[in-house]
Structures are given as structure tokens and as C-alpha cells.
Amino acid sequence: MDETAVDGWSPADNPYAIAVSEAQWALRDVELCVGRIHAGGEVVSGFDSRQIDARHLCLALAQLLTAETLEQEALADLGMHPEVGRALGQARKRFELALPNIARIRNGLVHFESWSRGLGYGPQSQQVEAGDERRDVARVFWGFRYDVTTDAVSMGPYQVNVTAAGEAAAELANSIYMAARAIDTKDTADHRDAAAQVLTDAEVSCTPAGPVQVSVGFDGRVWLSLGSAAAAEEAERHTVARRAISALTGAGFGITSLGHLQADDLALQLAAGQALRIEPRAALQAPAPGPHD
């Protein structure tokens, strides 16, 4: 059994993050292909390297669309504000406007066994249904190539500009990332509010002017600290610190120290002025392994 199976991690837990990861891989693929195409070709086993890169470019561009689809599904599943999805959807529309029919080119490349015989879905099947011969339809939609004079990749009637591809890919990948950031921001705010509510229920004051502070740091983490309103006496500060930590850990939150003292001295560290990190409850509850497929 591999390590990820042991600790209970699964990509299914955070599809919005997987969308970002795959979008970034696709973007790097696009950047690599565009750079090599524009740098000039070389012969690789009798093939122009630009023609090879052009194929990889189209596949990577289509992967960005798939990543956007996954991000949208994650936004809906998490109940994010509709405006986040709308903004991402607008970015996709701009991508498709800049690179019309990139999905068609990808389909022709991936499903060559069908497109080469006029058996493809979409435009090919429509022309066959309209009465055209399959072999004629196959000819119309065939012929993948990169044209150095126009800086364009084409397949049959479809065409995309290589320079525009790099620009459009960067924008869509960034939009996917920003949508995921919105999820992280909401999760962090919910995490902070939940921790604050636990302290409030335990009658540990954590208002902005209270002795205990629960705040979001520049790192996007939620931190526990004692504010200026906490008692000056060491014994009282230690009592407040212990009550706060006890309430949070009792509710399932984890408390992490980044200091050099021992882990069992958390209350001492908090009382001494060190901030402690409040870990989300979900991080402590690894899901039980499911059945093997």
C-alpha cells in the first residue's frame, strides 16, 4: 500500500486544487511548445519539431478547458457565490473566442481513428447526415499542420494562432487559480469563525479587544494569540491560554507550535506571547479507506 493510501489522502477531497494543478501543468506545456515553435524547428527522425510541438500545444490547450470545467464543478459543489463561477466562465469565453474550435482540433487529433474515416461526432456526423460521403467529409476535416508564415496551427477548416494561444492560456490558467483562491479565502474565514465560536461558547472572550485573538495571518493560516487586553500576571495569562487551548482541542481543532519549546508546553508558549496555529478539524479526520476497485 502506498503512503497516500495510508494517510487517507485522496485527490477527490479537493478537486478545485486538482483543477489548478492540471491547469498549471497545461500552461507550462503551452509555454514550452510556443517557445520551441518560435525558436525555429529542427529535424527529429525526419519530422519537423515544430509540427510535433504544434500537436502537443493543441492537446495542452484543450486540457485547460477540462481544468476549467472541473473548477466550475467544484465551485458548485462547495456552494460558492455565483459571481466566482461567472467570472471564471467569462474567462473561458474569452479563451474560446481567441482560440475558436480548439476543442475540434483536439478531437481530430485524439480520435484520428474516427475522423480519418468521416466517423467523427459533431461537424463530421452533421455533414454525413446532410448527405455527404464519409470519405469526402474525412478529407475536408483532415490535414494537421503548423504554418510558419502565418504562425497558425490548422486542421481541416479549423485554425488557431500560436502567439494568441500562449496569451489565452496564461489568462485562463490564472482565472482558474483565482477561483480556487476564492475557495481558500472562504474556507479560511469559515475556519476562523468556527474557532472563534468555540471560544465564545466556552466563555473565552476573543473579540477584537478581548484577551484572546483568533486571526488570519499573511500566510492564510488561522492563528491563536493573546492580545494586549490579557492580564499582565503570568499565572492569569497561563490560565487564559490553557482555557483557550482546551476549548479548541476539545472541539476537534489541532494546535500547532512553530516554536522551540516542547509540544506539551503549548499553554506556556501562548502565555509567553507566541502565536499558535489552529489547524482545521478536517485535517485531523482522515477518511476511512474505501473498497478497492
N, C-alpha and C positions, 0 to 999 in steps of 0.2 A: 504493500500500500504506500502511495507516495505521501509526501509531507502535507500537501494541501488537503488530502483526504483525512489525515489525522486531525488537523486543527479545525476542520469543518468549513474551511473557506470554499466559496463557490462563486463563479462569475455571475450566476443567476441572482445573487444577492444585490448586485449593483450594476444593472445593465446600463444605466446612464454613464457610469465611468468607463465601461467597456466601449461604449459608443465614442467617447473622447479618445480613448487609446487607439482604436482602429482608425479613427479619422486622422490622428496624428501620423500613424504609420502610412496611411494612404497619401497624406500630404507630402511626407518625405519621399515617397516613391515618385510622386508627381514632380517634385523639385529636382530629384536626381535625373529623371528622364528628360525633363525640359532642358536642364543644364547640359546633358550629354548630346542631345539633339542639336542644340545651338552651337556646341563646341565643334561640330563637324563630325562626319562619320568615319568609321574605319571598317575594313572588311573582316568579318568573323565567319570563318568556314564558308566563304563565298557569299555571305549575306551582308548587306549594308547595316551597320549597327543602329543607324537612325530608324530603320524600318522595325528593328526589334524593339527599340525603346518606345516607338510610337504605339506598338501593341500594348506594352506594359503601361504606358500612360493612360490609355483608354480604360483599361481594367481598373486602374487605381482611381480614376475619376468617378467611375461607377460605384466603387466601394464607398466613396464619400456620401453618395446618395443613400446607400444602405445604412451608413452610420447615422445619417440624419433621421431616417425612418425609425431606427432603434431609439434614438434620443427622444423623439416625439412620443413613442410608446411609453417610455419611462416617465416622461413628464405627465402623461395622462394617468398612469398607474399610481403615481405619487400625489396626484391631486394638486399639481402646481397651478399657479394663476394662469389663466388662458393667454395672457399677454406674452408670457415667456414662450409658449408654443407658437404664437402668431409671429413673433419676431424671428424665430428660427425658420418658420415657414416662408417668410418673406425672403430670407437669405437663400433658401433653396430655390425660390422662383428666380432670383437674380442669377444664380448659378446656371439654372436651366436656360435662361434667356441668353446668357453669354455663351453657353455650350449646347445649343439645341441638338436634340437627338443623340446625345452621348450614350444614353441607355440603349438606343437602337444599335449603335456601333458595337457596344459591349455584347449585346445579344448575338449579333452576327459573328463575332469572334468566338464566343464561348460555345454557341450552338451551330458551329460550322457544319455539323453533320446534317442539320435540317436546312439551314439557309442555302447551302450549296446545291440543294435539290428542290428549292422552292417550297419547302415544307415548314418554313418558319411561321411563328404566330404573328399577330399584329398586321403590319403592312403587307407582308407576303401572302398571308391567308386571305386578306381582303381582296387583293388583286386576283388571286386564283378564283375566289368566289364570284368575282366580277366577270370571269370568263377567260382570263389569260392562261396560257400554257405554263405549267410549272417550270419547265426549263427556261422559258423566256423571263419569268419572274426571278428565277435564280440569277440570271445574267444581269438583270437590272440592279439587284441589290448586292452584287459581288464586287471584288476588286479593292482590297485594303491597301493603302499606301500613304506615305508621307511625301509631300511635295515641298522641296526646299525653296522653290521660287515664291510660293505663297505662304510658307510656314504653316501649312494646314495638313491635317490628317483627314482622309476621306475613306468612306466605304460605301460603294454604290452612290446613292443620291445624298448621303449624309456627310457633313463636314464640320470639323472643329479647328479653331486656331490654336496653335501650341502656346503662344505667348499669353493669350487670353485664358488658356487652361490653367496656367500657373497662378494667375491673379485670382481667378474664380475659386480655385481650390483653397487658396490661403484664406479667403473671406469665409467660405462655408465652414472650414475646419475651425476657424476662430469663433464663428457663431455657435457651433456645437459645443465648444469649450465654455462659452459664456452662458449657455443654457444650463450646463452642468454646474457652473459656479453658482447660479441662482438656486439650484437644489442644495448645494453645500451651505449656502448662506441661510436658507430656510431651516435646514437640519440643525445648524449650529444655534440659531435663535431658539428653536424648539427645545434643544438640549439645555440651553442656558435657562430658559423659562421653567423647564421641568425641575432642574436642580434648585432653582430659587423657590419654587413652590414647595418642595420637600422641606427646605429650611424654614419657610414660613409656617408650614403645618407643624413643625417641631418647635415653634416659637423661638426660632433663632432669627433675629432681625437681619435682613440682607437688603434693605432699602439703600438707595444711593448714599444716604447719610448714616446708614447703620454701621454697626461694628464689623459685620461680615460682608465681604464683597464677592459677588459672582459676576464675572465679566468675560467678554470675548477679547482675546488678545490679537495682536497683529498676525499671529500665525494661524488664526481661525479656530484656535482651541478655546475651551472654556476653562477659566481659572478661578480658584478659590483663594482668597486672601483676607487678612484683617485690615480694616480701614482705620482712618485716624480717630474714629469715634470709639474704637475699642479701648478698654481700660488700660491704664499705664502699668498697673501692677502685674508682674509676671504671672502670679498664681491665677488671677482672674482671666488674663489673656489665654492661659493654658486651658482653663475651664471652658471658655467660649470656643476655642479651637477644637477641643475634644468633642463638645456637643455637636458642632457643625459636621465634623468628620463622621461621627457616629450616626447622625441622621442620614447623611448621604450614602454611606456604605450599607446602612440598614435598608435603604430603598433600592439597593442594587447597583449604585454607581461605584465606579472604581476611582481611587485617589492615587495619583502618581506623583512621586517626588523626583525632581531633577537635581536635587542637592546631593551632598556627600555624606549626610548622616544616614543611619540605618533606617530601613523601611518602617520599623516599629516605633520610630520617633516622629511620625508624621505630625502629631499634635504639637510637639516641641518645635518642629520646623515652622509650622504655621504661626505659632505664637511668637516665634523669633523674627517674623516678618517675611518669611519665604512664601512665595505663591506656590500652590499645588494644583496640578492639572486634574480636572474632573473628567473621567472617561465615561463615554456613553454606556448606558445599561446594555444595549445590544452587543457591545464589544465583549461582554462577559458571558454571553449566552450563545455558544456555538451550537448551530442546529444539529440535530441527530442525523447520522449518515442515512441516506435513503437506499432503497434497493438498487443493486447493480443492474444495469441494462444488459 
